[in-house]
Amino acid sequence: MYDVTRDAITHEVQTAISRNQQGLLNNLTELINSKLDTFKRSITRSQKEISNDQVNRIEEKITDNYTFCRKGNENQYRHESKVLAKLKESKSSLDKEELDLDSVDAAKSAY
């Protein structure tokens, strides 16, 4: 009888330990997945911002090579190109997922 009770207790203890270990493993898996998802979103957002900045710089370099017959047209074009660049810069500052006062101030100062 003593052996049967001891075996039953041992089985219950092992079952409880297994459940706790499985619960801990599930919690750890959820935590790792959450951290990896956050990291992935952060990297994706950073890469998107870098890509947008590079595209804007390339567009600026391309637009600087036009020649015009009249000086007034050239001046107007350069001014409008600068305005467009500032608008794109402001838009990219405001398109960030984490919109805060610093982003809004950066967008305002771009003008």
C-alpha positions in Angstrom: 0.0 0.0 0.0 2.9 2.3 0.8 4.3 1.8 -2.7 1.0 2.5 -4.4 0.6 5.8 -2.5 4.2 6.7 -3.2 3.8 5.9 -6.9 0.5 7.9 -7.1 2.2 10.9 -5.4 5.2 10.7 -7.7 3.0 10.5 -10.7 1.0 13.6 -9.6 4.2 15.5 -8.8 5.6 14.7 -12.2 2.4 15.6 -13.9 2.3 19.0 -12.1 6.0 19.7 -13.0 5.3 18.8 -16.6 2.3 21.2 -16.7 4.3 24.0 -15.1 7.3 23.4 -17.5 4.9 23.4 -20.5 3.3 26.7 -19.2 6.7 28.3 -18.8 7.7 27.2 -22.2 4.5 28.6 -23.7 5.1 31.9 -21.9 8.7 32.1 -23.0 7.7 31.3 -26.6 5.1 34.1 -26.6 7.6 36.5 -25.1 10.2 35.7 -27.7 7.7 36.0 -30.6 6.5 39.3 -29.2 10.0 40.7 -29.0 10.9 39.4 -32.5 7.7 40.9 -34.0 8.6 44.3 -32.4 12.1 44.1 -33.7 10.9 43.2 -37.1 8.5 46.1 -37.2 11.2 48.5 -36.0 13.7 47.2 -38.7 11.0 47.4 -41.4 10.1 51.0 -40.4 13.7 52.0 -40.3 14.4 50.5 -43.7 11.3 52.2 -45.1 12.5 55.6 -43.8 16.0 55.1 -45.1 14.6 54.0 -48.5 12.3 57.1 -48.7 15.2 59.4 -47.9 17.4 57.8 -50.5 14.7 58.1 -53.2 14.1 61.7 -52.3 17.9 62.5 -52.6 18.1 60.7 -55.9 15.1 62.6 -57.2 16.8 65.9 -56.1 20.0 65.0 -57.9 18.0 64.1 -61.1 16.0 67.3 -61.1 19.1 69.5 -60.8 20.3 68.7 -64.3 17.6 70.5 -66.3 18.5 73.5 -68.5 16.1 76.3 -69.4 16.0 78.9 -72.0 14.9 81.6 -69.6 16.5 82.4 -66.3 13.0 83.1 -64.7 11.9 79.6 -65.6 15.0 78.1 -64.1 14.6 80.0 -60.9 10.9 79.0 -60.6 11.8 75.4 -61.2 14.5 75.4 -58.6 12.2 77.0 -56.1 9.4 74.5 -56.7 11.8 71.6 -56.5 13.0 72.8 -53.1 9.4 73.2 -52.0 8.6 69.7 -53.2 11.6 68.3 -51.4 10.5 70.0 -48.2 7.0 68.7 -48.5 8.3 65.1 -49.0 10.5 65.5 -46.0 7.6 66.7 -43.9 5.4 63.9 -45.2 8.0 61.3 -44.3 8.3 62.8 -40.8 4.6 62.6 -40.3 4.2 59.1 -41.8 6.1 57.5 -38.9 4.1 55.0 -36.9 5.1 56.6 -33.6 3.9 60.2 -34.3 5.1 62.4 -31.4 5.7 66.1 -30.8 9.3 65.8 -32.1 8.1 64.5 -35.4 5.5 67.2 -35.8 8.1 69.9 -34.9 10.5 68.4 -37.4 7.8 68.5 -40.1 7.0 72.1 -39.2 10.7 73.1 -39.3 11.1 71.5 -42.7 9.2 74.5 -44.2 
